[in-house]
Amino acid sequence: MTVPPDLESVTESPELPSADVSISVVSHAQMGLVVHLLNGLESHCRPVQIEVILTLNLDESLTLDPGTYSYPIIVLRNARPKGFAANHNQAFTHASGRYFCVINPDIRFSSEPFGNLLACLEDISVGAVAPLVEGKGGNLEVTARRFPSPLKLLGKLLGLGWQQDYLLDCDAVYPDWIGGMFMLFPSRVFNQLAGFDEHYFLYYEDVDICARLRLLGYQVEICTAASVTHHAQRQSHRDFRYLIWHVRSIVRYFLSPVYWKLKFLQTHGDDGRMRKP
């Protein structure tokens, strides 16, 4: 295998049956979290044919043996660090599944979510789906949101009028966008989108891709019949660099053609969604 110049190495486990779902996981020197995630997939997700593309974005030892898992694992070791979008887009080029799933290493499983998630994607109007996401304490995290606007962000900054955008009390919810800690796409749709926009760095990649889905006529969905737990690593709350990256991504989004095209559609009474028959 020829290794691209931006990769230091590519390691593949022994070939197994073709996958239905290709799962992209990126480690930022988080091997402990990754092992817990992979063990959870091993314990709870055997009914689904999966493969994992694990990207080591920082220099760290691979303390797991890919050959010990029942599903194939492809390990990509970056020669230099990349952002969220570039890492998952790179992983997609190694994916063979009919579906492509982006999962943070701090996600945990207590049941098998993919059966219900894949059932949601049988609706061709759905371009991405996510499960309910619970925090470590069992509380539901806010992962179903309306598209951001400058006015909404100002209100959030001032602590005025915050409320949950969607009630997650029915079988399916169709929000404007879903959080990037767990997103499942049909591979053909992810390819149609040309993946995540690599101009963003760590923030707003999920907002942007959901906006572009909307512009192509797709919906995104929260499947309330599936759930995972998020053991959130709040590094962004402790490091000023993350605030800078966050602000840059916000500005980029509001200046982007995607935002203004979406705003035009919303203003003219057509949000671009596919209509169900």
C-alpha positions, 0 to 999 in steps of 0.5 A: 500500500502506498502511504500518502505524504500526510500520513506516517503509516497505515495499519490494517487488521486481517480482512473480515466480511465487508462492513455495513457501517464504517466508523471514524474515530480520531484520537488526540493522545486519548488511547484510554478513551479509544479502548473503552469505545472499541470495547463497547462496540465489541460488547454491544454492536456485534449484530451490525457489520462494522469497521473502524478507521482509527486516526492517531492525530498526535504522537502516541503508542498504539496500546491495543491489538487490532487483531483481537477485535471481531471487526476490522480496524484500520489505523491511520497515523498522521505525520502532522496534526489535522482538524476535525474535518480533515481527519474524518474526510481522510478516514472516509477515503479508507471506508468501505461501508454503505454508511459512514459514522463519525464518533468521538472517543468519549462516547459509550454504549450500553445497547446497540444503537445502529439498528434503529439508526439505520432504519431511520436512514431508510427514509431517503429524505434523511441525510444524517441521523444521530441518537439521543446523547446522555451525559454521565449523570443520565441527563440528556445533552442538547444535541438537537438545535436550530441553526445559529443566528447572530441574534441568538448567539448574542442572547446566549452570550448575555444569558438571555432567553435560553431554552431548549430548541426541540422537545425530544418526546416523540419517536423522531425529531427533525432539528436543523443540526445535530452535534458532531460527537455522533453523526451517521450518514449514508456514504453516498450522501457524505460523498455528495457533500464532499465531506466536512468543510476543512476550512473550519477547525474544531467548531461549526463543522457539524453546523455547516454540514447540516446546513449543506444537507438542508440546501441539498434537500435533506433532513437530519434526524434525532432517533429517540429509539437509540441512545449513547452516553457522552463522557465529555472531555471539556478541554475547550472550557480550560484552554483559551486557544479553543475560544479563539478557534470557536470565534473564528469558526462562528465568523467564518460560518456567518460570512459563508455562502452556505449561511446566506443561501440558507437565510435566503431560503428561510426568508422566502418561505422554503427551507429546502427540505425534501417533502415526504410523499 
